[in-house]
Amino acid sequence: MPSLRSSVADQFGGLSRQVWILFAGTVVSRLGYLVTPFLVFYLASRGISAEETPYILGALGAGHLIGPMLGGLLADRLGRRPTMLIGLVGNAAANGALFVAPGVVTMALAALTLTMAGAMVSPAAYAVLADTVAPERRRAAYSLFGWGINVGTAVAGVLGGFLAERGYWLLFAVDVVGALGYALIVAVFLPADRPARRPATESGGAGYGVVLRDRLMLALLPLFGVQLAVYALTEVALPLAVRDDGLSPAVYGYMAMINAVVVVVLQPVATGLLSRLPQLPVLGVASVLIAVGVALTGAADQPVEYALTVLLWSVGEACVGGIAASIVANLAPAHARGRYQGAFQWTWGLARFTALTAGATVYTHFSPAVLWWTALLAGISAAVVIMVMGPAIARRTALAETQAESADLALTA
């Protein structure tokens, strides 16, 4: 029986050079992901009132809905590398603009550009992974990419608190350096690419019609959205529950630290151990763990109990890493990989936006119990339906793989 170390090495070993380039760039950029978590505190230091703050935060959220769609479209039309460079340089510029913006309107515009430009990067990067990794290895590639995000974010959380006490300008400076550092890595090390040719038989132009005509994709995206929304409740409902139980904000900080440590330590191990199992059952079981863990938040009222619920959904998060993006990549035609990933990333942005708005509304205006039960039933139901769709996904994956091989041969000819 292979050792744990060899299992992990076998899973991530042999991935394309492009995967490791993107992994390195992602860690660098995420180490600089400091402004957004501390934006509320920065706005208060600039004299922005509580009534004005939601306008800026709303613009920040809107960027997560615009950026993925734009990034996916440009990735297929201009190419992966140019799109990533536009997003990263734009993100750095928007950080600087947000820091010097004189008022609410200019701050809102800068915040919109900040997240819009940053969200353009992921669809292009995910398309690179689909372009350069065989279908059977994509799950590992996307898991590694997600792990890089978690590693950088975990370190950034500690670094951000330290720097914020010494001046908010340091947060902006590090964010700019992180974005430009990633851009430099992409410009120097990521090979140039050419957009794949669109088949002559395809109608509907160069937009998202190719996704909208895909019934299987349209069925999967809402299900993925439900799962992502349940997970995103940890950003809004968990701190509300901690507050309502009379616990200090530090307790929520400890919960975030537990999540970061569990995912960073466990995700590469889980990917290696679970790589031989079919993707959909793993996705289903892990999604149920997340739903149960999130729902059990409603039964916790002490720090230890909260820690146990966080541990449960964090294990699910570590096990599910990379699977949904891999499924989307396997379904996508070669010439539309950017747009498919853009649609998936947009679904994630919409799910997060829904969780942060509707989730908070249900919790505060109806009952926390309604939210927890809804999360449990919705999460389990989505997982079951996705597993039932397994045969259809398998058939489409095989067909897309055959078509992609022909398209890739034509592109390299």
N, C-alpha and C positions, 0 to 999 in steps of 0.2 A: 504493500500500500504506500503510495507516495506521501512524503512529508507535507506538512502544511506550507512550508516555504516553497517547495518545488511545485506545489499545486498553483500557488499564486504566480510564481515565475513562469510556469507554462502558460497561464492564462494571458498575461500581459506581454510575454516575450514574443518577438517576431512581428509586432505591430509595425505599421509603416512609419517611416521617418516623419511624415507629416503629422501623424498622431502625437508624437513626442514633441514636435515643434509647437503644436497647439496646446499641449499639456503645459509646457514650460511658460508659454505666453499667458495662458489662463491663470496660472499661479501668480505670475508677476502682476497681472492686472487686478486680480482679486485681493492681493496684498494692499492695493491702493483703493479698495472699495470702502472708503471711510466717510464720505460726505453724507450719503443718503441716510445711514443709521443715526447720524447726529444732526440731521438737518433741522429738526424742530428746535433743538437747543441753539443752533446757530441763528435761526430766524429770530428767536427771542432776544439774542444778544444784539441783533440789528434793530430792535425796536418794533418788529412786526407783531401786531396784536393777535390775540386768539381768534378774533373774527376774520382776520385776513389770512391767517396761516392755511386754512383749508383750500383756498384758491391755488396756492403754490403747490400744496400736496396733491391736489386734484390734477394739476398740470403734470406733476411728476408721474402720477398713475396713468394719465392719458398717453404718455410717451411709450409706456410698455405695450400699448395696444397698436400704436402706429408703427413703431420701429420694426417689429418682427415681420410684418407684411411687406414693408418697404425693403428690408434686408433680404428676404427670400426672393422677391422679384428681381432686385439688382444682382443677386448672386447668380441667377440663371441668365440674366441679360448681359451684365458687364463682366462677370467672373467672380470667383470666390475671393481671391486676394484683393482686388480693387475695392470690393464692397467692405471687407474687413478694415482696410486702411481708411476708407471714408468714415466708417463708424467710429473707429478708435481716435482718429484725429479730431473728428467732430465732438466726441465725448470730452476730450481734453480741452478743446476750445470752450465748450459749454461750461465746464467746471470753472474756468477763469471768468467767464461772463457772469456766472451766478455769484461769484465772490465779490465782483465789483458792481453788480447791478444796483441802481440807485433806489428802486421802488418796487412795489408789489407786482406791477404789470411786467416790468423787465425781468424780475426774478422768476415769475411764472413762465415767461417765454424761455428763459435760460434753463429752468427745470424741465420743461417739455423737451427741449433740444437735448438735454443731458441724457435722459432715459431713452429718448427715441434713437439717438445715435448709438448709445450703448447696446440697445436691444437689436440693432441691425447686425451685430457681429455674430451672434449665436447661429442664426439660420445658415449663414455662409460657412461658419466653422463646422457645423453639423453636416453640411453638404460635402465639405472636404473629406470628412471621415467616411461618408458613404461612397465617395469617389475612389478612395484609396484603400479601403478595407473590404475584404471578402465578406459576403453576407453572414457566414457562420462566425465571424470574429467581430462583427459590429457591436454586439452587446458588450464585449470587453472594452472596445474602443470608447463607446459612449459612457460606460461606467468609469473608465479612467479619466475622461474629460470631466465628468461630474465630480469625481473625487478631487481633482485639481481645484475646482470651484470651492469645495468644502474646506480643503486645506487652507487656501488663501483667505477665505472668509473667516475661518476660526482664528487665524493669526491676526487678521485685520480687526476683529472685535476687541482683542486685548490691546493692540497697538492704538486703535482709535481713542479709547478711553484715556490712555496715557498722553497722547498728543493734544487732545481737546483741552485738557487742563492747562496746557502751555501755549495755547493760541489756536483758534480755529483755522487760521491761514495755513497751518501745518497740514491739516486734513486735506485742504484743497491742493496744496503743493504735492503731497504724496499721491493723490488721485491722478493728477496730471502726469506725474512721472510714471505711474503704473500704466496708464493708457498709452502714453508715448513709448514706453518700454515694450509693450506688447506689439505696438505698430512697428517698431524697429525690428523685432524678432520676425514678424510676418514679412516685412519688406526684404530682409536680408536672407532669411533661411527658407521661407515657404516658396516652393517653385511656382512660376507663373502658370496660369491655367487658361483654357479657352472654354467658353460656354458650349455645352453639348448642343448638337443640331436638333432642332424640333422636327419630328417626322412630318413629311408632306401630307400625311393623312389626317393630322390633327387639326381641328378647327378651333376657333375661339381666341386666336391671337396669343399674345405673350403674357397675359395676366393670369388670374387665379381661376379661370374657367376650367383648367385641367384638373384642379382639385375639386371644384364644385360639381363636376360631372362624375366624380368617383364616389359611387354610393357607399362602398365599404368604408372609405376614408371619412365620409360624412357621418356614418354611423359610429365610427370609433372616436372621433374627436369629442363629441359631447360626453362620452363615457370617460375618456381620459380627463376631460374638464371636471367632471364630478369628483374623480379621485384626487385631482390636484386641488380642488376647492376644499375638500375635507382636510387635506394636509395643510393648506394655507390657514386654516382656522387656528393653527398653533401660533400664528403671528398676532392674532387679535383676541380670540376667545380665551386662550391660556392666560395672558396677562390680566384680562378682566376678571377671570376666576380667582387668580392669585390675589388681586386687589380686594375683591369682595369677601374673601376669607380673612381679611385683616392682616395679610402677610406683607412684608416689605418688598420694594422693587428689587432688592438684592436677591430675593428668592427666585424671581423670574430670571435674573442674570445667571444664577446657578443652573436653572433648568436649561437655558440656552447653552451653557458650557457643557452640560451632560450630553445634550444632543450633538454638539460639535465633536466632542471626544469620541462618542460611540460611532458616529458615522465615519470620521476620519480613520479610526482604528479598524473598524469592522468591514467597511465597504470593499476594500481590495481582497480581504479574506473571503467574504461572502461571495464575491464574484468568482473567485477561483474555485470555491467548493461547489457552487451551484451551476457552474458553467456547463456541466454535462446533462443537466436537467432541461426539459422543454421550457421555453420562455413563458408561455401563457400560464401554466400552473404556478410557477414561481411568482409571476406578477399578481395572480389572483390571491395567493396565500399572503404575500407581503402586503397587498392592499387591504386585506381584511385585518391584518395586524395593525396597520395604521389607523383604520376606522375604529377598531376596538380601543386602541390606545387613546385616541383623541376623545372618544365618547366617555371613557372612564375618567376623564378630567372632571366630569360632573360629580363623580363619587369621591373625589379627593378633597381634603381640607387641611392637611398637614404637609410640610415640606417633603417628608419621606414618601408619602402617598403620591404626591405630584411627581417625584423623581421616578417612581415605578411606572407611572403612565408614560412619562417622557422616554424612559428606557424602552418601553414596548413599541411605541411608534417610531422611535429612532432605529430599532432593529429592522422594522419593516422598510424604512427609508433606505437603509444600507443594502437590503436585499433586492429592492426594486430598481436600484440605480441602473440606468442605461437601457432598460428593456423597452419602455414605450418609444423612445427615440429610435431604437433599433427597428422596431416594428414599422414605424413610419418610413424609415429609410428603405426597408425591404419592400414596401409597397410602392414606392415612388418610381416613376419612369426616370431614366437617366437624365433626360433633358429638363426635368422639373423637380429635381431633388431639393433645390433651394426653396422653391415655393411650397413644397410639402412640409419642409422643416419650418418655414415661415408660418404656415397655418398652425402647425403644432405649437410653436412658441407663442403665437397669438392666443391660442386656447389657454395656455398657461397664464398669460397676462390677464385674460378675461376672468379665469378662475380665481386668480389672486385678488383682482379688483372686486369680484363678487363676494368673496369671503370677507374682505376687509369692510365692505359696505353692508351687504345683506346680513352677513354673519353678526356683525355688531348690532344691527337693528333688531334681529330676532332675539339676541341675548338680552338687550336692554329693554325692549318694548313688549316682548311677549314673555318668554321664560327661558332661563338657561337650559332647563330640562328639554324643552322643545328643540333647541339647537343640538344638544348632544344626541338625542334620539334620531333626529333627522340625519346627522352626520353618520351615525352607525348604520342606519338602514340604507342610506344613499351609497355609502362606501361599499357595503357588502353587495348590494344589488348590482352596482356597476362592475364589480369584480366578477360576479357570476355571469353576467351577460357577455362580458369580453371573453371569458373562457368558453362559453357556448358558441361564440363566433370563431372558435379555433379552426375548424375545417375550412371555412371560407378564407380566413387569413392565410392558411397554409397553401391553398390553391393559388391565391393571388401572388403570394411571395414567390412561388416557383415560376409563375408566368413572368413576373417582373424581373426575376433574376435572368431568365433566358433573354428577354428583351434588352436588359442592361448590358449583357455580355456582347450582344450584337452592336449596340450603340457605342460602347467603349472601343470596340475594334474599329468601327468606322471613324471615331474621333482620333485615334492614334495612327490611322492609315495615312 
